[in-house]
Structures are given as structure tokens and as C-alpha cells.
Amino acid sequence: MNEPLAERLRPHKLKDYLSQTHLVGTTGVLTQHIKQGIIPSMIFWGPPGTGKTTLANIIANESDRPFYTLSAINSGVKDIRDVIEKAKQSGGLFTTKNPILFIDEIHRFSKSQQDSLLQAVEKGWVTLIGATTENPSFEVIPALLSRSQVYILNSFSKTDLEALLKRAISEDDILAKRNITLKETEALIRLSGGDARKLLNIFELIITSYNENEAIVITNETVSQKVQSNTVRYDKTGEQHYDIISAFIKSIRGSDPNAAVYWLARMIEGGEDVKFIARRLLILASEDIGNANPTALVMANNTFQAVSIIGFPESRIILSQCTIYLATSAKSNASYQAIGKAQQLVKDTGDLSVPLSIRNAPTKLMKELGYGDNYQYAHNYENNFAEHEFLPEEIKNNTIYVPGNNTRENQQRDFLKQRWKGKYNY
């Protein structure tokens, strides 16, 4: 049986590797590591199909090191220990040629599984290369993360993807025998979402739909026709990961619980990580609901804690409850917009001095210099409020927070108007 096109085209040398020039270009950090023969443990973080596994293989090949691989989906602590023992025997302690252990989807490893890697990394028995689509700050234990360099891989650019298609037509032994004309690429690239593997899977699907001796002209129209009639064949591996989570979030933001639960079910049936879903609910609870319903953040946080303990299949019920609650909640992005305005103001105005009246004055000298002078302690005044300027003089008239139009934030608006008179006169 023929290997998939993506596997047949997998490069084995750095010079053949497309994209990620910030890492593998002439002055790229990984290029320098390979030249120097010093390979640190590292985590590759990026979307699917950005070449994480390929890059790990190339590093092992070009640095002439033994290469071992594990998948976090089906490997336990015993598997890890067995591989580490083999690596110790094939490498040699504290040498620059210690074996590389590649772990795909390292974010799916439990804490105990990650703990089992620590000694091997510390002692230099292996050089760890982990691959993850999730932020390693959340998913990799601090002890392991501190011993690894984190490198970000980006989605392939349009130029990279077009170059990959041309390489497939000219260099692949099977496709080179076919009469293929690549007339238009926009539909292929749009469907790939910057995922090189997905692009090649779709491309191969289209090519194999033609008879062996038939001339093939790839246009946007033919791509749409062929893909629509074979959706299941190229999508069953769950590569619409980011499209579906986007639909899920937008459905909740749009207050449509029917659609939100449907997209939740799509992720559950596709085997999505429950913590990935719950983390997105946490972000949404603050970004899209915020102070319109502060309980939303509490609900989302409790959901995250619960599913982290329980796992599938029961977590589906908890996720459904939280999804419906957030979808039917009042919405506001006022907090999200406020921090955006504040950050832009900081970028525009730089490091403005803190007003003397609200500076801390822990020493005699600071008090003599006027630190804390004229500060009005709010609790000494009626309604625990004293009208005082807390912003730097240069930006004191800027409005950063504007309450949303909902019951709770209208109450906040009234409170601010009452206390601040004209300053918060929305």
C-alpha cells in the first residue's frame, strides 16, 4: 500500500525543509545548534501541520544521533522508562551525541508521565524534543519547561504552500507520472488553513479522484467540487481543530446554545482534549461576558477544575452545562476593550511617572521628597470615596473603561457617574 503523499514528501535534510526560516534559515537558532553540534532539550509549539515531527527527525539525522519517538496518546510511564533505558544504552552519559527522544503531543502527558522524563533530561541521558499544539506554559510542568527551550512554529505562508504543491507535482514518484496542471491554488490554500499536511492530504484526495491516465487541471472550482463530495475522507483525523473551536466560541458569543452544544459535540466526538475546551470557556467568560455576569468566570473556572479531575465521558455533561450557561448569559466585552485601550495608551505614552501623592513612602527620605503627600485615604471619607487623581498628569483625561449596556454594567455606570461627577459622564 502506498504511503500518504505527506509522508512521501517528508524532507530528511535541513536544506529541503520549507518554512520556519526564523528557526532553520541561515542564521536560524536551530541551524546554529546543528552546526555547533549542541542540541538542547526543546519544545516545538505550533498548529498542526507546521513540521514539528519532521524538524525533530531532521535534527536527529543532521546531528547523527539515535532517535526515539513516543506518542503521548498511547504511551504510559512504563513505555517512557523503556525508551529511556534503550536510549541510555545507545548513547552514553554526558556526551554531545546523547540520543533524541521525540514526544508528539506532549501536552497530553499527565504530570506523572512528565515527571518520569525529568531525571533523563537532567542527567543528559536523552535530549528531549516535545511537540505541542497547546501553550506549553499551561501544559508542560515547570520543572521540565525550565530545562527546555521553547520554539514557536508558524502556519505555512501562501508562498510556502504553493512551493510545497509544486514540489509534490515535480518530485513525488507517483504524482510526477500524472499529467497535472496547477492552474489555481486559492481554494486549496484556504482549505488547508496553513497546515501543510492537510494541504497534501486534500491535494492527494483530488488527484486520486481522477482516472490514472486522465489529464488533471486544478482550479478553485474543481477543488470545491471534489472536497465537498469527500469531506469525511480528509477530515476524519480532526484537522478542523481550529475551525471548530472558532465556531464553538462564536456560537456562545452570539448567544446560540443550540449551535454551541452542536460544536461542543463535534469536538467531543473527535476526541478533543477536555482541558482545551474548558480553557477556551474560561477565556470567553471574561472576554465576552465579563462584568455583565461575573458569575460566568466562576462557573467556567469550576468547569475547568472539574473536567481536569473527571475526564471523559462524564466531562461532556459538565462542559454542556457551562456552554449553555455562557451562551444564555448577558454579554459584554468592556473589560477586554479596556485593557486593549490601556495597553495602547502605555505604548503611545511610555513610562509616565506615578503621581507623588499615590507613591509608596516606606522610608524617611521618601517622605521628605513628598512621596504620599496629599493622598486621600478613601475609607476616611463619606461613602468610602474621595475624588483624587490616580492617573499620570499627562493622560488624566483619558477614558479607558466604558461599561457595556446591560443590567450589571449599567449599575456600574450609575455608580461611577455618582462618584466621579463629570469624569465618568458616559
C-alpha positions in Angstrom: 0.0 0.0 0.0 1.4 3.4 -0.9 2.4 5.8 1.8 0.3 9.1 2.0 1.7 11.9 -0.1 2.6 13.9 3.1 4.8 11.1 4.3 6.4 10.5 0.9 7.4 14.2 0.7 8.7 14.5 4.3 12.1 16.1 4.0 15.1 14.5 5.7 17.6 17.3 5.4 17.5 20.9 6.6 18.1 22.3 3.1 14.9 20.7 1.9 12.8 21.9 4.8 10.2 24.6 3.8 9.0 27.4 6.1 10.1 28.3 9.7 13.1 30.3 8.3 13.3 32.1 11.7 14.4 28.7 13.1 16.1 26.9 10.2 17.3 29.8 7.9 21.0 30.6 7.5 21.1 32.4 10.8 18.3 30.4 12.5 18.8 29.3 16.0 18.3 25.6 15.1 20.7 25.8 12.2 23.3 27.1 14.6 22.6 24.4 17.1 23.1 21.7 14.5 26.3 23.4 13.2 27.7 23.5 16.7 26.7 20.0 17.5 25.0 21.2 20.7 21.3 20.2 20.8 19.4 21.4 23.9 16.1 19.9 25.0 13.3 21.8 23.4 9.6 22.2 22.9 8.1 22.9 19.5 4.9 24.8 19.8 2.7 25.4 16.8 -0.5 24.5 14.9 -1.0 21.1 13.3 0.9 20.5 10.0 3.8 23.0 10.7 6.5 20.4 10.5 7.2 19.7 14.2 7.8 16.0 13.7 9.8 16.5 10.5 12.0 19.0 12.2 12.8 16.7 15.1 13.7 13.9 12.6 16.0 16.3 10.7 17.8 17.4 13.8 18.5 13.8 14.7 19.7 13.0 11.2 21.9 16.0 10.8 23.4 15.7 14.2 23.9 12.0 13.8 22.1 11.0 16.9 19.9 7.9 17.8 16.2 8.9 17.5 13.4 7.5 19.7 9.8 8.6 19.4 6.7 8.3 21.6 3.1 9.5 21.2 1.5 10.9 24.3 -1.8 9.5 23.2 -0.8 5.8 23.6 2.3 5.8 25.8 2.4 5.3 29.6 5.1 5.7 32.2 6.4 2.2 31.5 6.8 3.0 27.8 8.8 6.1 28.7 11.1 4.2 31.1 11.7 1.5 28.5 12.7 4.1 25.8 14.9 5.9 28.2 16.7 2.7 29.1 17.3 1.9 25.4 18.5 5.5 24.9 20.9 5.2 27.8 22.4 2.1 26.2 22.7 3.6 22.8 24.1 6.9 23.8 26.5 7.3 26.6 26.3 9.6 29.5 27.1 13.3 29.3 28.2 13.2 25.7 27.2 15.7 22.9 25.8 12.7 21.0 23.2 11.7 23.5 20.0 10.3 21.8 17.0 12.4 21.0 13.6 11.4 22.5 10.8 12.9 20.5 7.4 13.1 22.2 4.4 14.0 20.0 1.5 15.8 21.7 3.5 16.2 24.9 0.6 18.3 26.2 -1.4 15.2 26.6 1.0 13.7 29.1 -0.1 13.7 32.7 2.1 15.2 35.4 3.4 11.8 36.5 4.3 10.9 32.9 6.2 14.2 32.5 7.8 13.7 35.9 9.2 10.4 34.6 11.2 12.3 32.0 12.9 14.7 34.4 15.8 12.6 35.5 16.7 11.5 32.0 16.7 15.1 30.8 18.7 16.3 33.9 21.3 13.6 33.6 21.7 14.0 29.9 20.6 10.5 29.1 18.4 12.0 26.4 17.8 15.2 24.6 14.0 15.8 24.8 12.1 17.3 21.8 8.4 17.7 22.6 5.7 18.8 20.1 2.5 20.5 21.2 -0.3 22.5 19.7 -1.1 23.9 23.1 0.7 26.7 25.1 3.4 24.8 26.9 3.2 27.3 29.8 -0.1 25.6 30.7 0.5 22.0 29.7 4.2 21.3 30.5 5.3 21.0 34.1 7.5 23.9 35.2 10.5 21.6 36.1 10.5 20.2 32.5 9.8 23.6 30.9 12.7 25.2 32.7 15.1 22.6 31.2 13.9 23.1 27.7 14.0 25.8 25.0 10.5 26.7 23.6 10.4 27.4 19.8 7.3 28.6 18.1 6.4 27.2 14.6 4.1 29.3 12.5 1.4 28.2 10.0 2.8 27.9 6.5 2.6 31.0 4.4 0.9 31.1 1.0 4.3 31.1 -0.7 5.4 28.0 1.3 2.2 26.1 0.5 2.4 26.9 -3.2 6.1 25.7 -3.2 5.0 22.5 -1.5 2.4 21.8 -4.1 4.9 22.4 -6.9 7.4 20.1 -5.2 4.7 17.4 -4.9 4.0 17.5 -8.6 7.6 17.5 -9.7 9.4 15.4 -7.1 6.9 12.8 -5.9 7.4 9.5 -7.8 3.7 8.8 -8.2 2.5 12.3 -9.0 5.3 13.0 -11.4 3.9 10.4 -13.7 0.5 12.1 -13.8 -0.5 14.9 -16.2 -1.2 17.6 -13.6 -1.7 21.3 -14.3 -1.9 23.6 -11.2 -4.0 26.4 -12.6 -5.4 27.9 -9.4 -4.3 27.4 -5.8 -6.5 29.7 -3.7 -9.2 27.1 -2.7 -6.5 24.5 -1.8 -4.7 27.0 0.4 -7.8 28.3 2.0 -8.9 24.8 2.9 -5.5 23.9 4.3 -5.6 26.7 6.9 -1.8 26.9 6.8 -1.5 23.2 7.6 1.0 21.6 5.2 -0.1 18.1 6.0 -3.8 18.9 5.4 -2.9 20.6 2.1 -1.2 17.5 0.8 -4.0 15.2 2.1 -6.6 17.3 0.2 -4.4 17.5 -2.9 -3.8 13.8 -2.9 -7.6 13.2 -2.4 -8.3 15.3 -5.5 -5.6 13.7 -7.6 -6.8 10.1 -6.8 -10.4 11.0 -7.8 -9.2 11.1 -11.4 -8.6 8.1 -13.6 -4.9 7.2 -13.9 -4.4 8.4 -17.5 -6.7 11.4 -17.2 -5.4 14.9 -17.6 -5.8 16.9 -14.3 -6.4 20.6 -14.2 -6.6 22.0 -10.7 -8.9 25.0 -10.4 -10.7 26.5 -7.4 -14.0 25.1 -8.8 -12.7 21.6 -9.2 -11.2 21.7 -5.7 -14.5 22.8 -4.2 -16.4 20.1 -6.0 -14.0 17.2 -5.1 -13.6 18.2 -1.5 -17.3 18.7 -0.8 -18.1 15.2 -2.0 -15.3 13.7 0.0 -15.4 15.7 3.2 -15.3 12.8 5.6 -12.3 11.2 3.9 -10.0 14.2 4.6 -11.5 15.5 7.8 -11.8 12.4 10.0 -8.4 13.0 11.6 -9.8 16.1 13.3 -7.7 18.6 11.4 -10.5 21.2 11.5 -9.5 21.7 15.2 -9.2 25.5 14.9 -12.2 26.0 12.7 -14.5 24.1 15.1 -13.3 25.8 18.2 -13.8 29.1 16.4 -17.4 28.1 15.6 -17.9 27.0 19.1 -16.7 30.3 20.6 -18.6 32.4 18.1 -21.8 30.5 18.8 -21.6 31.2 22.5 -20.7 34.8 21.9 -23.7 35.0 19.7 -26.0 33.6 22.4 -26.9 30.5 20.4 -26.9 27.5 22.8 -28.1 25.1 20.1 -25.2 25.8 17.8 -22.7 25.9 20.8 -23.7 22.5 22.0 -23.5 21.1 18.5 -19.9 22.3 18.0 -19.1 21.0 21.5 -20.4 17.6 20.5 -18.3 17.7 17.3 -15.2 18.3 19.5 -16.2 15.6 22.0 -16.8 13.0 19.2 -13.5 14.0 17.7 -11.7 13.2 20.9 -10.7 16.7 21.7 -8.8 17.4 25.0 -11.4 18.4 27.6 -9.0 20.9 29.2 -8.5 22.6 25.8 -12.3 23.1 25.6 -12.6 24.2 29.2 -9.7 26.7 28.9 -11.5 28.4 25.9 -14.6 28.7 28.0 -12.6 30.4 30.7 -11.2 32.9 28.3 -14.6 33.6 26.8 -16.2 34.1 30.2 -14.0 37.1 30.8 -13.6 38.4 27.2 -17.2 38.2 26.0 -19.2 38.2 29.3 -17.1 39.9 31.9 -18.9 42.1 34.4 -22.2 41.7 32.6 -22.3 38.5 34.7 -19.2 38.0 36.9 -20.5 34.5 37.9 -19.7 33.3 34.4 -16.0 33.4 35.2 -16.6 31.4 38.4 -18.7 28.9 36.5 -16.0 28.5 33.8 -13.2 28.1 36.3 -15.2 25.5 38.3 -15.8 23.7 35.0 -12.1 23.7 34.2 -11.2 22.3 37.6 -14.0 19.6 37.4 -13.1 18.3 33.9 -9.4 18.2 34.8 -10.2 15.7 37.6 -13.0 13.7 35.9 -12.1 13.4 32.2 -14.3 11.7 29.6 -17.0 10.6 29.2 -18.6 12.4 32.2 -17.0 15.7 31.5 -19.2 16.1 28.5 -22.2 16.9 30.8 -20.2 19.5 32.8 -19.0 21.1 29.5 -22.5 21.1 28.2 -23.9 22.8 31.3 -21.2 25.5 31.2 -21.6 26.1 27.5 -25.3 26.6 27.8 -24.9 28.9 30.8 -22.4 31.1 29.0 -24.4 31.1 25.7 -27.5 32.3 27.6 -25.7 34.9 29.7 -25.7 38.6 29.2 -22.6 39.7 27.1 -20.1 42.4 27.4 -16.6 42.9 26.0 -16.0 46.1 28.0 -13.1 44.6 30.1 -11.5 43.2 27.0 -11.7 46.6 25.3 -10.5 48.4 28.4 -7.2 46.5 28.7 -6.6 46.9 25.0 -7.0 50.7 25.2 -4.8 50.8 28.3 -2.1 48.8 26.7 -2.2 51.0 23.6 -2.0 54.1 25.8 1.1 52.7 27.5 2.7 52.0 24.2 1.9 55.6 23.0 2.9 57.4 26.1 5.8 55.3 27.5 6.8 55.1 31.2 4.9 58.0 32.7 5.8 58.8 36.3 3.5 57.7 39.1 1.9 60.8 40.8 3.7 61.7 44.0 0.5 61.5 46.0 0.0 57.8 45.4 3.6 56.6 45.6 4.6 54.3 48.4 6.7 56.0 51.1 8.4 53.3 53.3 11.5 55.4 54.2 12.0 58.8 55.8 13.8 60.1 52.7 10.9 59.3 50.5 8.5 61.1 52.9 10.8 64.1 52.8 10.7 64.0 49.0 7.0 64.3 49.0 6.0 60.6 48.4 2.5 60.1 49.5 1.8 63.8 50.2 -1.9 64.8 49.9 -3.0 61.2 49.4 -6.7 60.9 50.4 -7.4 57.6 52.1 -10.8 56.7 50.7 -12.1 55.0 53.8 -11.8 58.2 55.8 -14.5 59.9 53.6 -18.2 59.5 53.2 -19.2 56.5 51.1 -15.6 55.4 51.2 -14.7 57.7 48.4 -12.6 60.8 47.9 -12.2 62.4 44.5 -8.5 62.0 43.7 -6.5 61.8 40.5 -4.8 58.4 40.1 -3.6 58.7 36.5 -0.4 60.4 35.5 -0.9 64.1 34.7 -0.2 63.7 31.0 -3.2 61.3 30.5 -5.6 62.2 33.3 -8.5 62.9 30.9 -8.4 59.6 29.0 -11.4 57.3 29.2 -10.3 53.7 29.2 -13.2 51.7 30.7 -16.7 52.2 29.2 -19.3 49.9 30.8 -21.4 47.7 28.5 -25.2 48.2 28.0 -26.5 45.5 30.4 -28.1 45.4 33.8 -25.0 44.9 35.9 -22.7 47.3 34.0 -25.5 49.9 33.8 -25.3 49.8 37.6 -21.5 50.3 37.4 -22.1 53.3 35.1 -24.5 54.8 37.6 -22.1 54.2 40.4 -19.2 55.9 38.5 -21.4 58.9 37.4 -22.5 59.4 41.0 -19.0 59.2 42.5 -17.0 61.0 39.8 -19.4 63.6 38.6 -18.2 64.7 35.2 -15.1 62.4 34.9 -17.2 59.3 34.2 -20.0 61.1 32.4 -20.7 58.4 29.8 
